[in-house]
Amino acid sequence: MEHHHHSPAETDSAAMAELLDLDAEVMHSYLSEVTAWVEALGPPCRRILDVGSGTGAGTLALAQRFTGAEVIAVDLSENLLGRLRDKARDRGVADRIRTVQANLDAAWPAVDTVDLVWASNSLHHMADPGRVLSEVFATLRPGGLLALAEMDSFPRFLPDDLGIGRPGLEARCNAAVAGARAEALPHIGSDWASRLRQAGFTVEAERTFAIDLTPPLPPSAGRYAQASLRRVRSRMDGRIDVGDLATLDALIDDDGPDSVLRREDLTVRDTRTVWAARRR
Ligand SMILES: C[S@@+](CC[C@H](N)C(=O)[O-])C[C@H]1O[C@@H](n2cnc3c(N)ncnc32)[C@H](O)[C@@H]1O
């Protein structure tokens, strides 16, 4: 058997790809609800752009909703785009999906005018989201719509009392994650409505989607919780105490009795806000 050596960056990218895929799977009904909402607000759609598509949660949901449309997925990561193309092929929609590798902090790629732009949890990663919003505005045809989705907080999976460790672990972790994210991603939690207006958009609607999945959950929810909490764990050294770290390690373990893959009290709770902004 061939032996592969993975650099930390590759391992991180593979973990990110898996997390995004699981997110799409677990959030399936949210994606279906939000694309239906966009369709109801929306203009006729022949060309759609997904900004910071990742592995294509939005791209594929939009291709399924707008069966006459071509979807262009733009992302920094060729690895994530490759995974998106594989999924598009599996679902028989590859002929309507195009991927474009681009660093949107550096330059806006050459894309034709589009009817709809989707940007989900991607703008807060950009160095200058205002500039990217202006590019989005210029790429939309007059009357076209931007749907901007941002996660309000990190998803919650666990009850306060886990039966192991000190109660309140997840709340402490999430507070620490929020601190780490605020340092790394200064645009998180921006006033997106006013940024949209500054870029020339008319904000037509703002809607919060509450995700609240309760047991019995499919196995993918356990894997999603594990992938999310592993990402949390990678940032927790020095931010939570050693007792909490040990509890977290037991939760993200594949095999242990306390693994999230096995817990029957797992939930998935999250809210995502979506702004519908029109280029008049
Ligand atoms: C949290 S993921 C969201 C992915 C996808 N929109 C979704 O909802 O599942 C953020 C994505 O933004 C991409 N991204 C971050 N900075 C970028 C940049 N400067 N240019 C292009 N894409 C970028 C990342 O590669 C990643 O795929």
The ligand as a MOL file (V3000), in Angstrom:
LIG
                    3D

  0  0  0     0  0            999 V3000
M  V30 BEGIN CTAB
M  V30 COUNTS 27 29 0 0 0
M  V30 BEGIN ATOM
M  V30 1 C -16.7530 28.7510 5.6320 0
M  V30 2 S -16.4210 28.3540 3.9630 0 CHG=1
M  V30 3 C -18.0520 28.4770 3.2670 0
M  V30 4 C -18.2090 27.6050 2.0520 0
M  V30 5 C -19.5820 27.5750 1.3910 0
M  V30 6 N -20.0080 28.8900 0.9360 0
M  V30 7 C -20.6160 26.9910 2.3080 0
M  V30 8 O -21.5250 27.6990 2.7360 0
M  V30 9 O -20.5220 25.7900 2.6180 0 CHG=-1
M  V30 10 C -15.5870 29.8050 3.3560 0
M  V30 11 C -15.0450 29.6370 1.9330 0
M  V30 12 O -14.5070 30.8840 1.4790 0
M  V30 13 C -13.3540 30.6260 0.7180 0
M  V30 14 N -12.5050 31.8120 0.7090 0
M  V30 15 C -11.9100 32.3980 1.7840 0
M  V30 16 N -11.1650 33.4500 1.3960 0
M  V30 17 C -11.2850 33.5470 0.0420 0
M  V30 18 C -10.7260 34.4090 -0.9420 0
M  V30 19 N -9.9040 35.3890 -0.6070 0
M  V30 20 N -11.0620 34.1970 -2.2370 0
M  V30 21 C -11.8830 33.1980 -2.5870 0
M  V30 22 N -12.4520 32.3490 -1.6980 0
M  V30 23 C -12.1310 32.4970 -0.3920 0
M  V30 24 C -12.7130 29.4460 1.4200 0
M  V30 25 O -11.8160 28.7470 0.5890 0
M  V30 26 C -13.9240 28.6190 1.8310 0
M  V30 27 O -14.2520 27.6680 0.8650 0
M  V30 END ATOM
M  V30 BEGIN BOND
M  V30 1 1 1 2
M  V30 2 1 2 3
M  V30 3 1 2 10
M  V30 4 1 3 4
M  V30 5 1 4 5
M  V30 6 1 5 6
M  V30 7 1 5 7
M  V30 8 2 7 8
M  V30 9 1 7 9
M  V30 10 1 10 11
M  V30 11 1 11 12
M  V30 12 1 11 26
M  V30 13 1 12 13
M  V30 14 1 13 14
M  V30 15 1 13 24
M  V30 16 1 14 15
M  V30 17 1 14 23
M  V30 18 2 15 16
M  V30 19 1 16 17
M  V30 20 1 17 18
M  V30 21 2 17 23
M  V30 22 1 18 19
M  V30 23 2 18 20
M  V30 24 1 20 21
M  V30 25 2 21 22
M  V30 26 1 22 23
M  V30 27 1 24 25
M  V30 28 1 24 26
M  V30 29 1 26 27
M  V30 END BOND
M  V30 END CTAB
M  END
